[in-house]
């Protein structure tokens, strides 16, 4: 049965940010902290207060606890936040409830606690099965701990398990990347995501590259992506969006809600949401976030209303990440009529079939989105 990605436009999701880590990886640009575990209880109390302040919305189809490292904190704290979501909004029947985890802190006891609290999907930050690459990425686990953590999750009753991988790390070889992809396949998760190593300004990696250290090679990264796509496909994983592959029926519902322009709430420092036609984000700094919530104020740092033609372009922008693309609509038709859009179609980057527009080469999704953002508003399009 073919997955209908457009149905997720009617889904409701929620993201909960857990910023705590044992250490901050040199490439990380997220709103995270290390050495602040003593603030975890106070922080979760603030998150719960934020959840309660939004008031009842609708039953949630997908919940995602990301970070940071949610598995780094006491499971009971995560359970308190999940209970608040269920109490205030409710969870739909069969809701997907995910959390991110690191292999080194996910044993059978922790896995069993999290499963009993209502989490039913876990995504491990595996990153690589090459010990040298893991060390260069600042990771604390070794290749063997990845399989151990997956087995712990299965033993505890998780039947929806994902592995995240990073490709293009300087020092990574073709053979070590193949070893990583094959290692992931042998672990037999239900879902795999592959991300290129990105150099973000202000991170230790960004500063090192600015000082002359080797940067990831885009051509090498493209080759690695294509190699992963081929091997994962051969193993029965289907790519459903730019960075993710799954066995049939295990596509991440939270991801699909976001890319379908479905609505999702977000809680915690630096968290981003899409509600009522607006994209907004919370205060990033941990102490400022908690102090704002504790004063009874909303911790929103910025908000952009997206209406009219901008909302249509937003639909194209997020929807083109999916392998099935988007229903044409007025934006897709304008894309096909534009000079830049026709150029991408002629180059085989974008294809139009029936009432759908798709990106045929996922490595060029950013190029297609660049054209989308430049589309002028046609007359009388509504």
Buried (B, 14 or more C-beta within 10 A) or exposed (E): EEBEBBEBBEBBBBBBBBBBBEEBBBBBBBBBBBEBBEBBBEBBBBBBBBBEBBEEBEEBBBBBBBBBBBBBBBBEBBBBBBBBBBEBBBBBEEBBBBBBBBBBBBBBEBBBBBBEBBBBBBBBBBBBBBBEBBEBBBBBBBBEBBBBBBBBBBEBEBEBBBBBBBBBBBEBEEEBBBBBBEBBBEBEBBBBBBBBBBBEEEBBBBEBBEEEEEBBEEEBBBBBBEBBBEBBEEBEBBBBBBBBBBBEEBBBBBBBBBBBBBBBBBBBBBBBBBBEBEBBBBBBBBBBBBBBBEEEEEBBBEEEEBEEBBEBBBBBBBBBBBBBBBBBBBBBBBBBEBEBBEEBBEEEBBBBEEEBBBBBBBBBBEBBBEBBEEBEBBEEEE
